[in-house]
């Protein structure tokens, strides 16, 4: 049967077909003269027209990639399932399943709502399930277009087999190189500084010797937060602040003991083989530090891995073994902010991409209906007056005498991670 192509940006799904009668009635001598009815499969050949509801949600993703700017981005992985009885009934998910392929962005315009496919639909069908996902180029980064594990196929064995899962920003195979290794490096920088010989002892010594007060305060400042932000930017700022304070102490004619400890701290920050250096053109108490590493997985952690800066968290445990008191919250197992929290860094996902869905009863007609006679807007599609008895509309189940079929509802779509507006 010839395919007809008509498009519009707003609308829903239609099914139409030219069918006759081809088998004999079991209860009379009436001849069913329908070449498009197949008594072997008990199905009728029809044509299917797809239409899309106008977009409108606001999200954190770009307006183009969520279609909220009114531009259709195409559709892919389009599947239709015919259902009889309860919409969740799995009876026809194999025998009445259809792979509709994809739609290009140019396949939808503002003048016509339908694209027509030829297919054979099982008799007694009274509902349809439809699934589809966005047609945005796979070259677009997941953080921009969204990402989703889309478990839908023509051979899906029942509705329970149709599932969707959010995808973590960092894939399991990349956790070691993108997260664990940079965390180990950054925590190592902090532990080397904190474990400077004699520094921790200044906290108690200062009680009897005021010469140690500055170093004691610096140690307390450096270690007082049990939980802190762990991005490379935050770590650099913390270390820079300590460097400036300790440099000032070292150069303020302190006692020999205090200067020895202060100089050792400075050496553990900017000495040979350490994690930081003083940026050219700066010095002393106004020094600006930078990382000595050129590995951006370290110097731009965790943004380099695609994660938000606030997702990296460092803890300090004073009773832990010397040299390991600073540690990152475990990416896969630990809650970010203590036992009461449930969000883990490894559970931070990309936003879900656009997914289309419809679970709809149907309208059927005993007359042939031209593609141009179907409603062309979302509102008209779901308005009963658009489906007149003059054109044979009125039934709700496919029969061997059915000539046109339309899904009653528009196809809708959704986007995860809706925009949040917070007022303080």
Secondary structure as GFF3:
##gff-version 3
##sequence-region A 1 424
A	DSSP	beta_strand	13	16	.	.	.	ID=ss1
A	DSSP	beta_strand	37	38	.	.	.	ID=ss2
A	DSSP	beta_strand	43	50	.	.	.	ID=ss3
A	DSSP	alpha_helix	63	66	.	.	.	ID=ss4
A	DSSP	beta_strand	75	83	.	.	.	ID=ss5
A	DSSP	beta_strand	97	103	.	.	.	ID=ss6
A	DSSP	three_ten_helix	105	107	.	.	.	ID=ss7
A	DSSP	beta_strand	116	122	.	.	.	ID=ss8
A	DSSP	beta_strand	127	134	.	.	.	ID=ss9
A	DSSP	alpha_helix	142	145	.	.	.	ID=ss10
A	DSSP	beta_strand	149	151	.	.	.	ID=ss11
A	DSSP	three_ten_helix	159	161	.	.	.	ID=ss12
A	DSSP	beta_strand	163	165	.	.	.	ID=ss13
A	DSSP	three_ten_helix	172	174	.	.	.	ID=ss14
A	DSSP	alpha_helix	175	175	.	.	.	ID=ss15
A	DSSP	pi_helix	176	180	.	.	.	ID=ss16
A	DSSP	alpha_helix	181	194	.	.	.	ID=ss17
A	DSSP	alpha_helix	202	205	.	.	.	ID=ss18
A	DSSP	three_ten_helix	210	212	.	.	.	ID=ss19
A	DSSP	alpha_helix	213	223	.	.	.	ID=ss20
A	DSSP	beta_strand	227	229	.	.	.	ID=ss21
A	DSSP	alpha_helix	232	250	.	.	.	ID=ss22
A	DSSP	alpha_helix	256	270	.	.	.	ID=ss23
A	DSSP	beta_strand	276	278	.	.	.	ID=ss24
A	DSSP	three_ten_helix	284	286	.	.	.	ID=ss25
A	DSSP	beta_strand	289	291	.	.	.	ID=ss26
A	DSSP	alpha_helix	296	299	.	.	.	ID=ss27
A	DSSP	three_ten_helix	303	305	.	.	.	ID=ss28
A	DSSP	three_ten_helix	309	311	.	.	.	ID=ss29
A	DSSP	beta_strand	313	316	.	.	.	ID=ss30
A	DSSP	beta_strand	326	328	.	.	.	ID=ss31
A	DSSP	three_ten_helix	345	347	.	.	.	ID=ss32
A	DSSP	beta_strand	355	365	.	.	.	ID=ss33
A	DSSP	three_ten_helix	371	373	.	.	.	ID=ss34
A	DSSP	alpha_helix	378	381	.	.	.	ID=ss35
A	DSSP	three_ten_helix	384	386	.	.	.	ID=ss36
A	DSSP	three_ten_helix	389	391	.	.	.	ID=ss37
A	DSSP	beta_strand	393	395	.	.	.	ID=ss38
A	DSSP	beta_strand	404	407	.	.	.	ID=ss39
A	DSSP	beta_strand	412	414	.	.	.	ID=ss40
###
